[in-house]
Amino acid sequence: MLDIQSAAAETPHLIRREDYRPPDWLVPDIALDFVLDPSATRVKAVLSLVRNGAHARPLRLEGAGQEPLALRLDGTPLDADAWRRDGMALLIDLPGDAHRLETEVEIVPETNTQLMGLYASGGLLCTQCEAEGFRRITYFPDRPDVLSRYKVRMEADKARFPVLLANGDPIAQGDLEGGRHWAEWHDPFPKPCYLFALVAGDLAVNRDSFTTMSGRAVTLGIWVREADIGKTHHAMAALKASMAWDERVYGREYDLDVFNIVAVSDFNFGAMENKGLNVFNSRYILADPDTATDADYDAVAGVVAHEYFHNWSGNRVTCRDWFQLSLKEGFTVFRDQSFSADQGSAAVKRIEDVRALRAAQFPEDGGPLAHPIRPEAYMEISNFYTATIYNKGAEVIRMLSTILGPTDFRAGCDLYFTQHDGTAATCEDFVAAMEEASGKDLARFRLWYSQAGTPRVRASIDWEAPGGRARLKLAQDVPATPGQPVKEPMPLPLKVSLFGELSGESFGGERLVMLDEAHQEVLFEGVSERPILSINRGFSAPVIVETDRSAADLAFLSGHDDDPFARYEAMQQLMIDTLLSAVSTGEADHAPVIDAVRRTLTNNALDRAFIAEAVLLPTEAFIGDQMLVVDPDAIRRERDALRIALGSELIDEWRAAYAASKSGPFEYSPSAKGARRLRTVALGYIAAAGVPDAPRLALAQYRGADNMTDRQGALGVLANGTAAEREEALADFYGRYKGDALVLDKWFTTQALSTRDDTVEVVEALAQHPDFTLANPNRLRSLVGAFTANQRAFHDASGRGYRFLADMVIAVDRLNPQTAAKLIPPLGRWRRFDTHRATLMKAELEWVLATPGLSKDVFEQASKSIV
């Protein structure tokens, strides 16, 4: 057994929110001079320093392994005894209150496999500084509450790096002797160093312009490889739509003369909101019908919007410290979700967002890595870029919007931006602005920032027929989480409605109920027939709801509820209840589900995109989340049985839906997307029915597709089967797209998600494929990340899936600790599984922790997951 206490003694200490202290020294201005070269980049920095307050503490400059080549204070070289080290940081005792410090270092971008700081990617030099990457570039007080105005000069070989970009606006450029050139950029807006950005390389640009609401012209540019320029038009349209939407909905106008986006191949995140120079993972910029699915198109638009919206919710108003991360991320996710909902089907977007929350954040809240959206402590901040910070953080903002209403919420946002523009703020500042603007007391609402865990709500209806009254009885419980064994009741805004069992009419329409106690009753008058409860409509609170509604009640709501999300939710709950009953008793009554799906599938009044989401079975992982002890084998058996029954009993309906959903030439519109989505869902059910022509039908769709959505949809259906058409399609897909890294990622993912019995062996073999690499985060996620999401394969009783993941974590940790740490959570759920699997999973965590030289990133995740 590994001695966790001994290992932990060698790790960095915890950084605690309660220990926050304002910076000792401020840096109002910084000038950076780069002589760029992949093998040896020289960085000169000139910092204007101002003592912050009355104290005698030294200047602390964070570093990450580099050595100072020169240090000058107010023009005079510093002797070696004038500064000292504290770990990798430099400490300098300074007299007086203001100074000018010059530093010079040399770094090696081409060996930077962590992809933090300045690194090389596909012939480019680019940066990623959030959260603590700037210290890898030069010595600096690397914390988000030190805001500076940046002036940047870059010099490089012109043939190799003809494009030189940085934050802000360009101010000068020119040529030098020896085939070199230079460029200068200036950002007039103070920003923290995590928002610094630089890109140099041979890039083509898609240029456009946008005129702001005050009449200013902004030059837009999306910079990519020349071969990819044709795939940037959707991203450009999304950028312009985002700029217009933020003006219309939030009154926020862009503030620089240029806005640039650069796509890079190697990136730990989805994108980065650096002021005026967003750096993107290429998968969230490049899209055309042949290489990108509808989901990819949606993701490009959503991420472009997200990073643009950060210009105000993150850049103009930034975070005081990293404990406030959800201040910018949760708020901005809410903003990008709202934007995407406005661009297409709001109902389908809400379903997708809640599905993502439940798939990633609910398990996080219920496991060893649970934390509030404002954490109290961390070892490595990169481990807190989590679904809780982003997705749950967005739900907290959504609840504020629901509680306050659109007018007061907008007033609160305006006040927040006005009060804190150009500063580093806190979550408390945001809530206080909402209070001041609305006049409402949000003291109890602040619990959402300090308590972890997903509240569970129990709801039941007592109907008093003679008096025509119904009493809604509510109770809530917030389960214990690590470090928080006892919780207070949370304020939960629950949208509810009651429907008559016979008439289908709503009694009084929708009602907002604020549940803020452990137990509460709500009285409804004028209820003339047995009511059926519709609760948490629109998913108004991020909670788990338990009711005593029968299968008949859920079937009724799936066909009659006037809230699209509640209608979807009723269908999902009906399916889950049926499957859980079958898992526990071994007996299944599929008829209610089949009838409900038939009614939905044949309801011509419903949007096809909504139908496609409503008739999908819950994932095996989500079914497991509803069980005290997850039984992957039983879940697989009963889910497959229900899927086969749905396919077989409704084969004619599926064929009709499939034929009716065939569309003409590719069009990116809500109706066309809905048709393609339903077409692939129907094809999957036809294949599940086992009809002889299913493989041929799928291969015909694959061959005839004029877009990636239809092609990958057909490939996914074939990849789950054993017909000869499977190998033909996989081989063709690889041959067709092996030169396109982003599309080849789909080839890896499709096989990693396969429901076949040999998926573990296939994934192990793919890890040895010549096109697989640990160095590219996208490729790693496409295989290893997808595999861990495949419950039946990952939790194979042999334990091979667990060992595969552990080996990947250890190997990746040597290259990129941040990415390696994000692979740990699936093993951390070992307590949820049977003794056999739990023992195997825990043993792999111990194996990881016993690895010499383990990064603090992986150590923190693994050590928290095992205790």
QUIKA-V882228 format. One record per residue. RES is the residue in three letters. BURIAL is + if it has 24 or more other C-alpha atoms within 12 Angstrom, else -. Layout:
RES	BURIAL
RES	BURIAL
This chain:
MET	-
LEU	-
ASP	-
ILE	+
GLN	-
SER	-
ALA	+
ALA	+
ALA	-
GLU	-
THR	+
PRO	-
HIS	-
LEU	-
ILE	-
ARG	-
ARG	-
GLU	-
ASP	-
TYR	-
ARG	-
PRO	-
PRO	+
ASP	+
TRP	+
LEU	+
VAL	+
PRO	+
ASP	+
ILE	+
ALA	+
LEU	+
ASP	+
PHE	+
VAL	+
LEU	+
ASP	+
PRO	+
SER	-
ALA	+
THR	+
ARG	+
VAL	+
LYS	+
ALA	+
VAL	+
LEU	+
SER	+
LEU	+
VAL	+
ARG	+
ASN	-
GLY	-
ALA	-
HIS	-
ALA	-
ARG	-
PRO	+
LEU	+
ARG	+
LEU	+
GLU	+
GLY	+
ALA	+
GLY	-
GLN	+
GLU	+
PRO	+
LEU	-
ALA	+
LEU	+
ARG	+
LEU	+
ASP	-
GLY	-
THR	-
PRO	-
LEU	-
ASP	-
ALA	-
ASP	-
ALA	-
TRP	+
ARG	-
ARG	+
ASP	-
GLY	-
MET	-
ALA	+
LEU	+
LEU	+
ILE	+
ASP	+
LEU	+
PRO	-
GLY	-
ASP	-
ALA	-
HIS	+
ARG	+
LEU	+
GLU	+
THR	+
GLU	+
VAL	+
GLU	+
ILE	+
VAL	+
PRO	+
GLU	+
THR	-
ASN	+
THR	+
GLN	+
LEU	+
MET	+
GLY	+
LEU	+
TYR	+
ALA	+
SER	+
GLY	+
GLY	+
LEU	+
LEU	+
CYS	+
THR	+
GLN	+
CYS	+
GLU	+
ALA	+
GLU	+
GLY	+
PHE	+
ARG	+
ARG	+
ILE	+
THR	+
TYR	+
PHE	+
PRO	+
ASP	+
ARG	+
PRO	+
ASP	+
VAL	+
LEU	+
SER	+
ARG	+
TYR	+
LYS	+
VAL	+
ARG	+
MET	+
GLU	+
ALA	+
ASP	+
LYS	+
ALA	-
ARG	-
PHE	+
PRO	+
VAL	+
LEU	+
LEU	+
ALA	+
ASN	+
GLY	+
ASP	+
PRO	+
ILE	-
ALA	-
GLN	-
GLY	-
ASP	-
LEU	-
GLU	-
GLY	-
GLY	-
ARG	+
HIS	+
TRP	+
ALA	+
GLU	+
TRP	+
HIS	+
ASP	+
PRO	+
PHE	+
PRO	+
LYS	+
PRO	+
CYS	+
TYR	+
LEU	+
PHE	+
ALA	+
LEU	+
VAL	+
ALA	+
GLY	+
ASP	+
LEU	+
ALA	+
VAL	+
ASN	+
ARG	+
ASP	+
SER	+
PHE	+
THR	-
THR	+
MET	-
SER	-
GLY	-
ARG	-
ALA	-
VAL	+
THR	+
LEU	+
GLY	+
ILE	+
TRP	+
VAL	+
ARG	+
GLU	-
ALA	-
ASP	+
ILE	+
GLY	+
LYS	+
THR	+
HIS	+
HIS	+
ALA	+
MET	+
ALA	+
ALA	+
LEU	+
LYS	+
ALA	+
SER	+
MET	+
ALA	+
TRP	+
ASP	+
GLU	+
ARG	-
VAL	+
TYR	+
GLY	-
ARG	+
GLU	+
TYR	+
ASP	+
LEU	+
ASP	+
VAL	+
PHE	+
ASN	+
ILE	+
VAL	+
ALA	+
VAL	+
SER	+
ASP	+
PHE	+
ASN	+
PHE	+
GLY	+
ALA	+
MET	+
GLU	+
ASN	+
LYS	+
GLY	+
LEU	+
ASN	+
VAL	+
PHE	+
ASN	+
SER	+
ARG	+
TYR	+
ILE	+
LEU	+
ALA	+
ASP	+
PRO	+
ASP	+
THR	+
ALA	+
THR	+
ASP	+
ALA	+
ASP	+
TYR	+
ASP	+
ALA	+
VAL	+
ALA	+
GLY	+
VAL	+
VAL	+
ALA	+
HIS	+
GLU	+
TYR	+
PHE	+
HIS	+
ASN	+
TRP	+
SER	+
GLY	+
ASN	+
ARG	+
VAL	+
THR	+
CYS	+
ARG	+
ASP	+
TRP	+
PHE	+
GLN	+
LEU	+
SER	+
LEU	+
LYS	+
GLU	+
GLY	+
PHE	+
THR	+
VAL	+
PHE	+
ARG	+
ASP	+
GLN	+
SER	+
PHE	+
SER	+
ALA	+
ASP	-
GLN	+
GLY	+
SER	+
ALA	+
ALA	+
VAL	+
LYS	+
ARG	+
ILE	+
GLU	+
ASP	+
VAL	+
ARG	+
ALA	-
LEU	+
ARG	+
ALA	+
ALA	+
GLN	+
PHE	+
PRO	+
GLU	+
ASP	+
GLY	+
GLY	+
PRO	+
LEU	+
ALA	+
HIS	+
PRO	+
ILE	+
ARG	+
PRO	+
GLU	+
ALA	+
TYR	+
MET	+
GLU	+
ILE	+
SER	+
ASN	+
PHE	+
TYR	+
THR	+
ALA	+
THR	+
ILE	+
TYR	+
ASN	+
LYS	+
GLY	+
ALA	+
GLU	+
VAL	+
ILE	+
ARG	+
MET	+
LEU	+
SER	+
THR	+
ILE	+
LEU	+
GLY	-
PRO	-
THR	-
ASP	-
PHE	+
ARG	+
ALA	+
GLY	+
CYS	+
ASP	+
LEU	+
TYR	+
PHE	+
THR	-
GLN	-
HIS	+
ASP	+
GLY	+
THR	+
ALA	+
ALA	+
THR	+
CYS	+
GLU	+
ASP	+
PHE	+
VAL	+
ALA	+
ALA	+
MET	+
GLU	+
GLU	-
ALA	+
SER	+
GLY	-
LYS	-
ASP	-
LEU	+
ALA	-
ARG	-
PHE	+
ARG	+
LEU	+
TRP	+
TYR	+
SER	+
GLN	+
ALA	+
GLY	+
THR	+
PRO	+
ARG	+
VAL	+
ARG	+
ALA	+
SER	+
ILE	+
ASP	+
TRP	+
GLU	-
ALA	-
PRO	-
GLY	-
GLY	-
ARG	-
ALA	+
ARG	+
LEU	+
LYS	+
LEU	+
ALA	+
GLN	+
ASP	+
VAL	+
PRO	+
ALA	-
THR	+
PRO	+
GLY	-
GLN	-
PRO	-
VAL	-
LYS	+
GLU	+
PRO	+
MET	+
PRO	+
LEU	+
PRO	+
LEU	+
LYS	+
VAL	+
SER	+
LEU	+
PHE	+
GLY	+
GLU	+
LEU	-
SER	-
GLY	+
GLU	+
SER	+
PHE	+
GLY	-
GLY	-
GLU	+
ARG	+
LEU	+
VAL	+
MET	+
LEU	+
ASP	+
GLU	+
ALA	+
HIS	-
GLN	-
GLU	-
VAL	+
LEU	+
PHE	+
GLU	-
GLY	+
VAL	+
SER	+
GLU	+
ARG	+
PRO	+
ILE	+
LEU	+
SER	+
ILE	+
ASN	+
ARG	+
GLY	+
PHE	+
SER	+
ALA	+
PRO	+
VAL	+
ILE	+
VAL	+
GLU	+
THR	+
ASP	+
ARG	+
SER	-
ALA	+
ALA	+
ASP	+
LEU	+
ALA	+
PHE	+
LEU	+
SER	+
GLY	+
HIS	+
ASP	+
ASP	+
ASP	+
PRO	+
PHE	+
ALA	+
ARG	+
TYR	+
GLU	+
ALA	+
MET	+
GLN	+
GLN	+
LEU	+
MET	+
ILE	+
ASP	+
THR	+
LEU	+
LEU	+
SER	+
ALA	+
VAL	+
SER	-
THR	-
GLY	-
GLU	-
ALA	+
ASP	+
HIS	+
ALA	-
PRO	+
VAL	+
ILE	+
ASP	+
ALA	+
VAL	+
ARG	+
ARG	+
THR	+
LEU	+
THR	+
ASN	-
ASN	-
ALA	-
LEU	+
ASP	+
ARG	+
ALA	+
PHE	+
ILE	+
ALA	+
GLU	+
ALA	+
VAL	+
LEU	+
LEU	+
PRO	+
THR	+
GLU	+
ALA	+
PHE	+
ILE	+
GLY	+
ASP	+
GLN	+
MET	+
LEU	-
VAL	+
VAL	+
ASP	+
PRO	+
ASP	+
ALA	+
ILE	+
ARG	+
ARG	-
GLU	+
ARG	+
ASP	+
ALA	+
LEU	+
ARG	+
ILE	+
ALA	+
LEU	+
GLY	+
SER	+
GLU	+
LEU	+
ILE	+
ASP	-
GLU	+
TRP	+
ARG	+
ALA	-
ALA	+
TYR	+
ALA	-
ALA	-
SER	+
LYS	+
SER	+
GLY	-
PRO	-
PHE	+
GLU	-
TYR	+
SER	-
PRO	+
SER	+
ALA	+
LYS	+
GLY	+
ALA	+
ARG	+
ARG	+
LEU	+
ARG	+
THR	+
VAL	+
ALA	+
LEU	+
GLY	+
TYR	+
ILE	+
ALA	+
ALA	+
ALA	+
GLY	+
VAL	+
PRO	-
ASP	-
ALA	+
PRO	+
ARG	+
LEU	+
ALA	+
LEU	+
ALA	+
GLN	+
TYR	+
ARG	+
GLY	-
ALA	+
ASP	+
ASN	+
MET	+
THR	+
ASP	+
ARG	+
GLN	+
GLY	+
ALA	+
LEU	+
GLY	+
VAL	+
LEU	+
ALA	+
ASN	+
GLY	+
THR	-
ALA	+
ALA	-
GLU	+
ARG	+
GLU	-
GLU	-
ALA	+
LEU	+
ALA	-
ASP	-
PHE	+
TYR	+
GLY	-
ARG	-
TYR	+
LYS	-
GLY	-
ASP	+
ALA	+
LEU	+
VAL	+
LEU	+
ASP	+
LYS	+
TRP	+
PHE	+
THR	+
THR	+
GLN	+
ALA	+
LEU	+
SER	+
THR	+
ARG	+
ASP	+
ASP	+
THR	+
VAL	+
GLU	-
VAL	+
VAL	+
GLU	+
ALA	-
LEU	+
ALA	+
GLN	-
HIS	-
PRO	-
ASP	+
PHE	+
THR	+
LEU	+
ALA	+
ASN	+
PRO	+
ASN	+
ARG	+
LEU	+
ARG	+
SER	+
LEU	+
VAL	+
GLY	+
ALA	+
PHE	+
THR	+
ALA	+
ASN	+
GLN	+
ARG	+
ALA	+
PHE	+
HIS	+
ASP	+
ALA	+
SER	-
GLY	+
ARG	+
GLY	+
TYR	+
ARG	+
PHE	+
LEU	+
ALA	+
ASP	+
MET	+
VAL	+
ILE	+
ALA	+
VAL	+
ASP	+
ARG	+
LEU	+
ASN	+
PRO	+
GLN	+
THR	+
ALA	+
ALA	+
LYS	+
LEU	+
ILE	+
PRO	+
PRO	+
LEU	+
GLY	+
ARG	+
TRP	+
ARG	+
ARG	+
PHE	+
ASP	-
THR	-
HIS	-
ARG	+
ALA	+
THR	+
LEU	+
MET	+
LYS	+
ALA	+
GLU	+
LEU	+
GLU	+
TRP	+
VAL	+
LEU	+
ALA	+
THR	+
PRO	-
GLY	-
LEU	+
SER	+
LYS	+
ASP	+
VAL	+
PHE	+
GLU	+
GLN	+
ALA	+
SER	+
LYS	+
SER	+
ILE	+
VAL	+
